Each structure stands twice: as structure tokens, then as C-alpha cells.
Amino acid sequence: MKHTTWSNRPPVVFERIFVKSRQSWAELYAFEVDRAADTPVFRQIYLQLRSAILSGMLRPGAKLPSTRELSVQLGVSRSAVVSAFEELLAEGYASGKKGAGTFIAADLPEPFAATHGGNKQRTAVAKSPVSSPDLGGFVDVTMQSDERPFNLGRTLVDARTAELWRKLSARMLRSFGRQHLGYGDPHGMPELRKSVCDYLQAARAVRCEPEQVVITAGTQQAVDIVTRVMQGSDRQVWIEDPGYALTRLALVAAGAKVCPIPVDQHGVNVTEGIRRAPKARAVFITPSHQFPKGVVLSMARGLELLAWARESGAWIVEDDYASEFRYGGRPLASLQGLDEAERVIYIGTLNKALFPGLRLGYAVVPLSLVRAFMTARYLMDRQPSSLCQTVAAAFMEEGHFAAHIRRMREMYRDQRDALAAALGRRLGDYLTVDPPDQGMHLVAYTRRGLSDVTIERAAREHGVVVRAMSRLYVDAPEQSALMLGFSGYPHQIIAPAIARLARAFER
């Protein structure tokens, strides 16, 4: 099967447009003159232009506005502007081209701006007015920029999906409608909300209506909105331990008091959560494929969690981040579909199902929270892009999304099996691997007391990315294990990459 990525087709047209617009920023520069100042007007104009050139705000080769345009803009005589330009020309900051205009000199040395007090020096001493969470040794486990195997969260669309997306995008732009020219509904476009609603009802047994669906930029924004909706000074919440670090950091940054709850082979330990924090305001969980361990929340635990939320008035935030990719076993129903008391906020994403650059996700919100959710969303970024929503809605409505998921499931299943087999052949003495029925990564537990952090470092030196699971623990006893992404890595690169990983183990 032929696969492609968006990087296969260089955006030549966009590069030309960018270069052209970059050369015209001088026309928009905010020049000012103070007629009450002792400094002559022409000198003020000269000093502002020189400062903008030295700081890099006006780049070498950029065209300056004409003396006539600038004099009209500033409300000064043209002779004052001409004098300022002549001084720039005399000192070598600018050059004139007959019949073309005046341009910033293209041969200024690169470190010129830095040695004259440009932006870099000023920002170096700037102080942040607010505190931020301590990231410590945090590593974003979904960095798409690192294409080495076996980085996590990697997606590759096949040639069919890429071509369909291009055609739908072109069709949307040809029929560019009025709905794209103004502000839209912070909920998201009705057609996309309906498509998402229909999909979730069919695939995940989610009980919802389109008015409960809110289009987001992804699960991380949905988590951020939930933290804004939760009011009160005592915002204690459960998180999974181990769990997704970005969720924990978002909650800490919002001032919530996080209570790590251990995860075992049945999912989050609800009894322990109730013992530690019985009055928690919310719990953030990944029940269908716990991140990072990959276990499924058992039915008994799920019902226990729903009962606690109903009785205590807490919210359950169900992060269903990789629900599309299930490779075996019975289909899993969402926790939201079992909720009779409307205590579950269900969040998901199209970014992993399609591609992360899309920046579209969704939240299914209980009716009692819709107004508060939309207020927070409105104050945050107003609305999602209508252009991307239109293409995504058409992609889903015309049946392409379901076909894409079927193809990706088959591809990712094969890649999972190839990775598990290669690990068993080359590293069976060092690792215990249990291929998951769902998700985009597998977990390999280390043997012989090996340190996953040490292996992670050694693997990078051999061109392989594996993530140490022990880094994701907060309070629970750490387990040494490696997380390896299998999605988006063709068969031909898996075996050679595992051979390099084996050399790292030998060290």
C-alpha cells in the first residue's frame, strides 16, 4: 500500500507569497513624530528607521515606503522624509534603485542587530510576571517532529486519504461561502457536530445530541476548558498514576490540587481514590486504553466510578484519545454511554485518527454544563476554524472517514504485529511484550533489573526513540518499561531499528 505525508509536496506557491509579503512590512510600520520635541522631524524619522533596521524588524532587502506615502502617513512635509532617507543612504543603511524605490541594504552583516541592542538582548532580561508549572525533565511524548522509530503518537495518512483531503479542500475553496467571512458558532459548525454525533453514537455507544457536541482543537484544549469550568478554591481532582503528563501539568497550571490514583491491571483503583480524596471535584481518566499502560478499565471499576460520581456530584472526564484503533476483542462501549446521571464529559480527537496538524477534536458535554463550557470556549479563542471544519465534515459525511479508519486499523495492526515479533526475536531475554488490542503504542516491561531511563538514553544514541514509562509515575511505585509507538512505521524500517535497539541493550 502506498503511503504519503504532507511533506511530500513542497508548498512552493506559499513560499513565494510569504517572501513577497515579508518585503512589504515597512509599509505597515508604526512610524511616529513628536512635533513638540526638540529633535527635528527628519531626524526622528531617520532614528526610527535606523532602529527598526538594526533590531531586525525591517529586514535586509525590504522595500521602504515612498517618500510621498510616508509624508502623507505622518502628516509632515515630503522634504523631511527625503532628508531622512538621504541620511540612511549616506550611512549605508539603505540603497536606492532608480525607478524602483528605496530598499534596506541587503549586505548588512548578520550580527549587526545583536550588537546594537536588538530584540534578543531585551528579551534576555525580561521577567515573567506569572509563575508556570515546573516541567522538570518533562518530555512531550507526542513530538511529531522526531520521525525516528519508535516515537509515540505518529500518524501517516495513506495516498488515498491525502488525495481526498486535497480534493475536498479545493472544492471548499472554490465555493468559498459567507460562513467563512464572519464569526461562527463557538460550538462548532452544525454539520461537523452532527457528523461527530452520528459517528460517536454508532462507534462508541455515546448518548448525545448535536447540541451537546463542542468542537475543540483536540483533547488538550478540552481538558483546559474543563479546568476553567471547575470553579471554587478547593479544586481537588483525581489523575491516573502513571498517566498523561500534559493533563497533570494543565491541571496544576490551573491551580487544581491533583491527587494521583494508582492504576493496576483493571484500570484506575476507584476504592483507593475514594479513600484518598472522597470529595474530589473531578477525575481525569483514559478508560478504554489507559495511557501509558494500555489496560482497559474493568466494568466493575467503571460502574463503581459512575456510582461515586453520582453520589458525590463529581465529574468524570473520559479521554477516549485512541478509540478508533481497536484491533481485536469485543468492541468497547464508552463510559459515557453507561452514565445515567450525566456526570461524564466525553472528549476525543480527530488529530490522531487523521493527522495532528488538523487541530480538531470534540467534547460531548452534559446539558447542564453546555452554557459554562461555551462561555469558557468563547473567552479562550472564540471558535475553531470554519475552513478546516468544512473539509472535515465533508470527509465524514461522504463516508471517507470510516473507510480511512478501516485502512489505518489494518495498517497499524500489521505494524504492531511486526514490532512485537521483532522485539521477541531480538530482545526476548530482556523484555516482556504484550501486544495491545487498541491504541498506537505497546509497552515492553524490562527484565533483569534494567533501567528504562538508561535504555532510553542509549537507544537515542543508536537512532531509536523509546520512552521510559517510569518517568510518568507521580506517587505510585515505578515500573521499568519502554513505550514504543508502532503507528506510522512501515515494515521495512522496523527490523533494522530493532537491531539498533538491540545494540543499545548490549551496552
N, C-alpha and C positions, 0 to 999 in steps of 0.2 A: 504494500500500500504506500503510495507516495504521500509524503508529508511536507509541509512548508511552514515557515514562520513569517511574521510580518517583516522581518529584517531582510527577506529575500528580494524585496523590491524597493530599492533606494528611492527616497522621496525627492527626486531631482527638482520637480516643479516647486515644491515647498521651499527648497533651499534657495532657489532664485528669488522667490517672493520675499524671503526673510532678508537676504542681502540687500535687496532694493529698499525695503522699509527701514533697515538699520541705518542706511546712509541719509535718511531724511529726518532723524530725531532732532537735529538742530532747529528745524522749523517750529518745533513744539517746546523748545527750551524756555523756561520761565525767566527771561531777562527782565531786570527792573532798573529804574533810575530814580534817584532821590534829588529833586531839584533844589532842596534846601541844604544839601550837603556842600561842603567846601570843595570837594573833588569835582573837577569839570565833568560834564556829561560824557564826553567822548572817552575820558579816562575810566569812568565807571563801566562803560560798555566793554572797553578793552580788558579791564581786570576780570570782569565776569567771564568773558570768552576764554581768556588765558587759564583761569581757574578750572573751567569746565574741561578744557583740553588736557591740563595736567592731571586732573582727577580721573580721566578716562571716561567721563560722562559723554563727551563728544569724541568719537574715535577717529584715528588717522584715516584720511581719505573721505571723511564725511563732508558733504556739501553744506556750506553755510547759507542762510537765507540771503537774498539780495539786499543791498543797502537800502533800496526803496521799501521793500517789505518790512525790514526791521525798523526803519524810521517811522513807518505808519503804525507798527505794533506798539512802539514805545512812545509815540507822540512827540518825537524830537525831530530836529532838522536832519536832513539827509547828510549834510556836511559833517555832523558829529559822528555818524556811523561810518562815513568814509574815512575819517581820521583814525577811528579805532581800528578799522580793517588795515589801513596803511601801516599802523604800528605793528600789528600782527605779522604782516607780510615782511616788514623790515627785520623783525627779530627771528623769522624763520618758522613761526608757528603755523603759518598758512601759506598757500600758493595760489596764484591766480591763473586761470586758463581763459584766454581770450575767447569771448563768445559763449563760454560755458559757465563762468561764475568763479566764486572763491571757495577753496577747499582746505580743510585741515591738512597740514603737511603729513605725507604718508611715510616719511623716513625718520620720525621721532624714535629714539631708542626705546626698547621695551621697558626698562626700569625707570623711565623718566618720571612717570606719575608717582611711583612709590617714593622716590627721593624728594618729591615736592609736597609731601603731606597729603596723599590721596586717600581714598576711602579705606584702604586696608589698614593704615595707621590709626585712623579714627575708630574703626570698629574693634581694633585690638584692645583698646582700653575701655570699651563700653561695658557697663554693668547691667546685668539682667535685673529688672525691677521685681520679678516674681521668682519664686523657687520652683524647681521641677523635680520630679522623682529621680532618685539615684538609679541610673541604669547599670551601674557596676560593670560586670562583664557581659551584659546582655548582647546577644546576637540575634538579629532578625532571621528566623528560620525559614522565611519565605522570600529571601532576596532573589528575585528573578535575574538580576544582573550577573550572577555567578552561574554559568552554564555547565560547570564541571559536574560529572556524576559524583554523588547521588544526592544533589541538593534537593531540598523539600519544596513542595508546592509548585513544581514546574508543570506547565501545560504547553502542549503543542497542538495547534489545530491542524487537521489534515487539509489537503489541497481542495477538497470539495467544500468544506466549511469556509475556507479562505475566499474561494471564488464566489460563493453565495453571498458572503458578507460584503464583498466589493460590489456586487450587482445590486444588492438591496440598498447600500449606501448611495450608489449612483442614482438609483431610482428615486430615493428620498430627496436628494439634492435637486434633481430635475423638477420635482413637484414641490419645491420649497414653499411651504404654506405659511399663512399668517400666524399659526400657532407657535411658530419658532421665532417670531419677531417681538413678542412681548413676554411678560411674566406668566408662568403657568401655575398649575396647582401644586403646592408643596407635597401633596400626597404622591405625586407622580401622574403620568398620563393615564387616562382611564383605560385605554386599550392594553397597555402593558400590565396594569394592575389586574385586569380581568384575565389576561393570559397567565400571569403568575398564579392567580387564584385557582384557575382551572387545572393547571399543572400540579399544584400542591394537593388539591383535593384528590386527584387521580393517583399521583405517585407516592404521596406521603400520608394520606388519610387525614390531612389537616382540615379542620372545620372552620370555614371562613367565608366572608363575602368580600367583594372588591373594595368596599369602603373601609375594611379593616386592614388592607394591604397598603404599606407605605414603602415607596421606592427609596432606597438609600444608595450610598456609594460602596456598600459592602458591609460585612458583619462588624468591622471595627467601628464604622460610623454608627451602626445600630446600637452597639454597646455604649458608645459615647452619649447617644441620645437618652438611653435608659438611665445613665448616671445623672443626667441633667433633670430628668423627670422625678427621680427619687429625691424628695425634699426632706429636710429635718436635720438636726445636728447629729443625731446618733444613727448613722447610716452603716450599719454592720451588715456585711454580705458574706455568703459562703463562696469560696472558689475551690476548684479541684486541685489536689496536690498529689502528683505533679499536674501541671496544667499549662495553658497557653499564656506565655509571659506577657503579651501585649494586653490581654484582658486585665490581668492583675495590675499592670502599670497604669492603664487607663483609669481603673477604679481608685488607685492610690492618688493619682494626679487630681481626681475629682473630690478628694477628701473623704472617701469611704474607708471604713475600717474593715479590712479584709480578714477573713477567718479561714485559713487553709484546712480543707477536709480531705483526709486520705482516700485514695482510690485503690480498690482491690480488684479481683477478677470479676466481680459483679457490678463494678462501677463505683460511683461515689458512695461512701458509707453514711447513709442518712441518719442512722442511730447516733453515730459519733457527732454528726453535725448538730443534731438536736441537743445533745449533751453539752457541746461547746458553746453554741450560740442559738438558744431556742427562740429568741426574739429577733433574729436577723430579718432585714427588710427584703432580701432577695438572695437567690442562688444562681450562679452562672455555671452552666454545665454543657457538656458535649455528649449527650446520652447515646446516640446511635453509633458513634465511633470516637471514643474518648481520646482527646489529644493530650499526651502523645502515645499512651499505652495501647490504644486501639480496641479496648474492651467495650462491650455493649452493656448498657445499664439494664439489669435484670427487671423483669416485670414486677417482681415483689418490691424491689427498691423503688421503681417508678411509682407504683401505687402508694407506697409509704411516703414518698416525697410529695405527691399530689395531696394526700391527706393532711400532711403537716402544713403545706402552703394554704390550704383551705381553712384550716382551724386557726392559724396564726396570722392570716392576712398577708403573707409574704408573696413575692413574685418569683416565678421560675423563668429564667431567660434560657431558652433552649436554642443553643447554637448548633445548627444542622449543616455545618460547613462543607461536608463532602458526601451528602446523602445520595447524589446522583450515581456515584460509583460503587455499586454493590455487585460482587462477583459470584456469590454463592449463598446458599442457605435461603431461608424464607425471607420475604420482604418484611422490613421493619416498619411498624406504624410509629408515627411521631408521638411524643409525649403529649403534645398539644391536642391531638385527636382523642385522647383519653380524658381530657380535662373537662369536668362538668361545671366547675366553679369559675371559669375564666380567670385563672391565675397564671397562665403561661403566655409569655411573649416569645413568639417563634421567629428566629432570624436565620436567614440563609443568604447565599450569594450566587450570582451568575458569573463572577470573576474566575472561579475555579472550574466551573462547568464549561466556560468558553475561553476567556483569556483575561488575565489580571488588569491589563490596560483598559478594559471596558469600563471599570469602576461603576458597576451596577449591582445592587443587592436588594434585599427586601426584608421587611418585618411585618409579621401578622400580629396586630395589636388588639387586645380586648377592647370592646366598645367603650368601656369606662375610661380608658387611657388615651383614646384617639385624639381628643382635643389637646391634652397636655403634650402628647407626642408631637403633634403638628406645630404647636407653639414653639417647642424647643427646636424642631427642624427649621422652622421659618427664621428664627433668630440666628441659627447656625450658618446656613448657606443658601437659604431661600427655597431652592428647588434643584432637582437633578437636571442634567442637560436634556432638553427635549429632542435634540438630534439623535443622540445615542439611544434614547428610549424608543423612538420611532422605528429605528432599524431593529432593535431587539424584539419589539412587539411583532413586527412583520416576520422575523425569523422564527418566532414561536408559533404564531398564528398559522403560518403556511406549512407547518409540520417539520421544518428543518431542525429545530431544537431536539425533538425526540429522536430523529434519525442520527443526529450528531452524537447524542448520548449513547445510543446503541453502538456506534462505531468506536467511540472512545472507551467504552466498557470493554469491548473485545481487545482493543489495543493495549489498554492498561493491564488487563488480566494476563495477557501474554508476557508483558514486560515484568509484571510481578513474579510470574512463574519462572521466567528466565533468571531473574535476580536471585530468587530463593534457591534455585538449583545450583547456580554458580557459587553462592555462599556455602551451600552444603558440601560441594566438591572441594573447594579450596580452603575453607575456614571452618569446617565442621568440628574440628578439635578445639576451636577457640570460641565458637558462637553457637547459641541455640536460637533457631529461627522458626517462627510460627507464621506462615503467610496469612495475612488478614483477609477477611471476607469483604471488606469495604475500605474505602479511603485511597490515599495516594502515596502512602509510605508504609514500610514494615519496620518492626522492631527486632533487633538481634541482641539477645542478652549475652553478656560476656561470661566466660568461664575462667577458672584458674586464678581468680582474684585480679584480673586485668582491669586497668583503669580506663573508662570510656573517654575521659578527657585527654589522657596521654595518647590514646589511639587516634582521637580526633585530630590532634596536632600532627602526629606522624603521617596520617593519611593526606593531609593538605600538602605536605612536602612531596608526596607522590602524585599530586594532581587529582585527588579524590576528596569529595566533601561528604563527611558523615557527621551527624550531630550527636553530641553526648547527652543522653537523656537525663543524667544526674544533675545537669545544670538547671533543670526545670522544676526541681523539688524546692519546697519552702521549709516546711517543718517535718514532713514525713521522712522516715528512713530512706536514704537514697538507694536506688538500684542502678548498677552499672550496665548500661545498654546503649546500643547505637541505633539511631534513626536513619534510615536510608530511603530516599524518595525513589520510586520506580516509574512514576508517570512522566511521559515525555522523553524517555531514554531508549532509543532504538536498540534492537537485539545486538547489532554488530559492535556496539561500544560497551556492552555490559561485561562480557567475559574479560576483555583487556583491562577494564577498570578494576574488576575484582582481583585480577592478577597483580595490579599495582597495590591494591589494598593489602593483599597477602604479604607483599614485601614490607609494607609498613608494620604488619604484625611481627614479622621476623626480626625486626629491630628491637 
